[in-house]
């Protein structure tokens, strides 16, 4: 039977595995007067989770942030790039495509609007090296499958495009 609101069957609900990702964001930018004025506080903060070291973060320098720290926009683009790479490497391993190098110089575009802003797209530009020429065609094709498999890409409301390049070692 299908759930009337979600369209999900009871069997699908039983098979669903939920994962949680607790994080802590701690603002470290109080200069002594809190947020008494727009220019009176720092946007510095730490992003942490159990296990890995904290990520020193701030806002984009365009919004009074510290350019030496990660900003949320960079972290979003990086998450999409990481997710695609991890999905892609898995699919290559399963398909017998031996990847020896992978570098992605991803770029995200955000439009600042009167009511805030939003990402308009992220372009991933993975440069992949494979072990043998006969792997090239499959290596290129697997980028589309990796996009479908990426949890992060399937969760955002803007296009994530791919401009892959594959070469032989």
Secondary structure, 3 states (H helix, E strand, C coil): CECCCCCCEHHHHHHCCCCCCCCEEEECCECCCCCCCCCCECCCEEEECCCCCCEEEECCHHHCCCCCCEEHHHHHHHHHHHHHHHHHHHHHHHHCCCEEEEEECCEEEEEEECCEEEEEEEEECEEEEECCHHHHHHHHHHHHHHHHHCCCHHHCCCEEEECCEEEEC
